[in-house]
Structure formats: C-alpha cells, structure tokens
Amino acid sequence: MSAVRRAIDSAAATLAEAGIASARWDAEELAAHVSGTERGRLALLDSPGDDFFCRYRDIVAARSRRVPLQHLTGTAAFGPLMLRVGPGVFIPRPETEALLAWVTEQRVPARPVIVDLCTGSGALAVALAHQHPAARIVAVDDSEEALEYARRNAAGTAVELVRADVTAPGLLPELHGGVDMVVANPPYVPDAAPVEPEVAQHDPLHAVFGGPDGMAVIAPIVELAGRWLRPGGVFAVEHDDATAAKTVELVGGTKLFEDVTEHKDLAGRPRFVTARRQDRRT
C-alpha cells in the first residue's frame, strides 16, 4: 500500500471519528486538492513529497473540526458548474440541483428575462446563463460578501448582480409584468431547527434561517413573483422539507398562479414548489 493510500485511510478514520458521514469521500477530495490532481487519479500519485503530507495533515485536521470541505478547497460543484465559495457565502447544496433540473426543462422565449432571488454564490443564475446565453438574468442578494463570490462565478456571463433585500416592499418596480422566470433558494430553515456544525459555525446564518416557521422570506418572494411574472411565466422556490404544504398553500392562495406543484429533491424529500403565472392580473 502506498504512503498516499495509508494517509488517506488514516484521514478517513479521523474524519469518521469526528462524525463526518462522507469521511472517505472527503479524505480523497482533500488529498486530490492538496496534490493538485483529480480524485480519480490519486492511485497514480506515487511520491508527492513531504510537503504533501504536512499540508494534508493540516487540512484534514481542519475538516475534522467541521470546517466545510468546500471552504477548504474553495470550490463547490453545482450541476455542470464548479463554483468559487468560501466564508461569507452559502454553499450550494445538491438538493437545489433538482430545482435547477426542473427549470431547465421549461420552455421560455428566445431572449427570456430571468430573476434569481437570494442568489448567494450565483449558482442558479450562472447555471441558467449558460443554458440561456441570450437571456437577461438579474441575480439579487443583500450580502456584499456573497455578491463578491457571485461576481467571480458570473464572470464571462451577462448576469446582472443587484444588492437588495428581497423582503423590501416594491423591489425593482421596472420588472413588473416583464419576467419570464423567477427562481429562488431563500433562507428557509426554521429558527429552532438543529443544523450540522458546518452550517451553524460556517454558513452565514442570515442565508440559512427563515424565521420561526421558515417562511419569513418565502412569503415576500411569492408576492414578488406574482407581480413580476408575465402571463405564463414560471416560478420555482425552494423550501424546508417540513414546510411543503405551507408553501403550496401560500403560492396557491394568491390566486395568481396555476399548476402549483410540490417536488422532491434527489433524496426524495419535499424540497421546492413550482407554479405558472395565470393570464388574469389582479
């Protein structure tokens, strides 16, 4: 067994003891990061040098203290993208890829107007910009730290970044009735819900918790979608797995939407609601 493989085995055991469910995966990802190679090519790594082992021990120790893997590597995979992330921005989760898959299947005009609310790292906005290069895409967040990451991730695209609070009344009135798609992955975890140490200690809590019932930001987003979307425009919003019924009721209760539908994420948990703007304006 190579020295690298022994180091990875030891790291995996350390991470498992720290309570990390993905210990083996994380140990290999960190080894690939430190060595500057891909995870699938680690078996070809023969003699990386003493510097590798020192750096690897340090980064594994940080991960065992529950520093997020993505903070240590500086990147997070999201669908076809590799995004830059770090302290101060919410790390995009695989669960949101189910929402992305749904919106990419929707028919929109050749030059659609798309709004991504609570954009964070820009994950949804950038993914949609790659799918719809002729689109006008507006990505909104109230955190300058998050928007700094979004700027880096959106480089080379036409994504427009706006710093604003999505709960502010009358936001972006110029979009009224002119948007083809609104997507949002807002803070939605109920305030009292337990979260992993990686979230509690490292994710910006402002981007995680959504009030006592997790609906404090979702409600104004539904109002914005109803105001901005043109007839036939589509809406998708992520929610906590305990608030699916509340979100469906909220969206359907406006009487502005049709085809209100609950969807499950990749793990089979209720995760986002979609709808289509009715032709009738009220």
N, C-alpha and C positions, 0 to 999 in steps of 0.2 A: 504494500500500500504506500502511495506517495506521501510525502510530507504535507502536501496541499490537502489531500483527501483526509489525512489524520486531523489536520487543523479544522477542516470543515465539519468533520464528525464531532470534534470537541466543541466547536461553536454551536452546532445544532443541539447538543446536550445542554449547554449553558442556557441557550435561549428557551428550550423547552422547560427547564427548571424555573425560568423567570415567568412562565405562564403564557408564552407566545405560541399560539396554536400552529402557526406556519413556520415553525422553527427551522426545519430542513430547508425549505424554500428560501427563507431569509438568510440563512447561513451561506447558501450558494450564491444568492444575489449579491450579498456583501463581498464575497470573495471575487466575484466577477467584476464588481465595481472597483475594488482596490487594485486588482491586477490589470484593469483596463481591457478586459476581454468580455465575451458573451458567456452567459451561464452555460450554454450548451457546449462550449469549447473548454470548459475547465479541465476536462480529462487530458487535454493536450498541454496543460500548463505543467512543465517539468520542474524547473528550478527558478522560481520567481525572485529569489534573493531574500536576505534577512529583513530588508526594509518592508517587504510584503507582510511578513509575519508580525512585525511590530505594529504596522498600521492596521492589520486585520484584527489583532487582539484588541486594539483601542476601539475600533468601530463596532466590534461585537459587544464589547463592554457597554458602549453607549446604547446599543439596541437592547441589551438586557435590562437597562434602566428604563426601557419602554419609550425611548426616543423613536419616533416613527421611521420605518425603513426609508420612506420617501424623503424625509428630511436628511438622512444620511447620504443618500445617493443624489439628492437634488432633483429627482425626476419622478413622475408618476405616469403610468400607462393609462390611457383612456381611449377605448375603441382603437382606431388606427393611429392615434397620436401618442407622442411621448412629450409630456408637458413639464415645464420647469415649475417646481414648487419648493416651499421651504417655510420657515417660521413666519407667521402672519397671514397665511392663506390657507383656506380649507382644502384638504387633499381630496381630489375627486375619487369617488368610490365606484367599484364595478357595478353596483346596483343601478347607478344612473345610466349605464350603457343600455339598459333595457328601454329607458325613455328615449335615448338617442336613436335606437333602432326603430322605434315607432315613428318618430318624427321624420326620419329619413325616408320612410315609405310613403309619406303623404304627398299628394300632388299639390304643387304650388305654381304660381305664374313663372315665366321665364326669368323675370327680374324681381323676385319677391322682396318684401320688407319683413325682416325677422327681428324680434326683440328677445334678448336673453336677460332675464332678471335675476339678480343675485349671482352674477357671473363668476365671482371668485377668481380662479385661475384662468377663466375664459374657456373652460373645457367645451361646453356645449356650443358657444359662439364660434370658436375656432373650427370645431368639427363640422359645423354647418357651413362655415365659409369655404371649407374645402369641397363640400358637396355642391354648394351653390355659389360658384365664384362670381356670378353676376349679381348676386343679392346685395341689398343694403342690410347690414346686420348691426344693430345697436345693442351693446352689452353694458348693463348697468350694475354698479355696486357702490356701496357707501364707504368702502375701505380703500384708502390710498395704498396701503401695503398690498392688498390683494390686487389692485389695479396695476401695480408695478409688475407683478408676475404676469398678469393678463397681457400687458403691453409686449412683454418678451415673447409670450406664446403666440400672440396675434401678429407678430412681425411678418411682413410679406403678404398679409391679407388686408381686406378692406374693412375689417371690423372697426366700428366706431365705439370708443370707450367713453362712458359717461359716469362721472361720480355723482351719485344722488341716492337719496333714501327712498326706497320703493314704497314706503308707507306714507310718504308726504302727499297730502291732498293735491290733486291737479297736476301730477307729474307729467312733463313732456306733452303739453296740450296739442302741439303740432302733429302728433301721431294719431289724433282722434280719427277713427274710421279708416285709417290708411294702412293697417298692418295685416300681413297675411299669416303670420305665425308668432305666437308668444310661447316661450318655454321658460321654465323656472325650476331651479333646485334651491329653494329658500331654506333658512334655518327653520327646522320643524320638530326637533326633539322636545318633548315636554320638559319643563324646567326641572322637575323632580326625578326624571328618569336616570337610572345609572348608566354610565358610559365607561368605555375602556380607558385605561390610563393614557394611552396615546392621544385620545380625544380630550380628556379632562385637563391634561397637562400641556398639550401642544397645539391642538386645533384652536383657532380663535373662537371663543365661546359665543361671541356675537353671531358667528356664522353657523352655529350648531343649534342653540336653544331658541325655541319659538314661542315662549310664553307658557303659562300654566298648562294649557292643553295642546301646545304645539301649533296652534292655528293663528297666532298673532300676526304673522307676516303673510300667510297664505290668503287670509281674507282680503287685504288690500290688493294683492296680486290678482285675485279673481275679479275685483272691481276694475282694475286697470285693463285686464284682458277684454272684459266686456265693453269697455269704452274705446279701446284702440283697434280691435279687430274689425276688419271689413266683413260684410256678409259672406259666410262660407269659410272665413279664416279659422285656423286650428289653434288649439290651446292645450298645453301639457304642463302639469305641475306635480312635482314630487312631494311626498308626504310621509309621515311616520307610519309604521306598519299598524299602529293602534288607532289611526285616525282616518282610515279609508272611508268609512261610512260618513264621517263628518265632512270630509272633503267633497264627496259625491253630493251630499245634501246641500252644501254651500254653493257649489257650481250650478247644480240643477235648480236651486231655489231662486237664483237671479232671474229666471225665465228668459235669459238672453241666449242660452246655449241649448243645443240639441246633441244627440249622440253622446251623452255623458257616460263615460265608461271607466271602470276600475281595471287596473292592470297589475300584474305581479312582476316582481323582479326575477333575476336569474336564480335566486334561491327559493322561489315560489311564494314569497311574502308579498302582500299588497303594498305597492310602492308608489304608483303615480296614477293620476286621473287625467283623462283626455276629454275634449269636447270640441264642438264646432259651433261657431257663431251663427245664430239664426239670421234669416233675412230681415226679420222685423226689428226695428230700432225702438227702444223705449228708454 
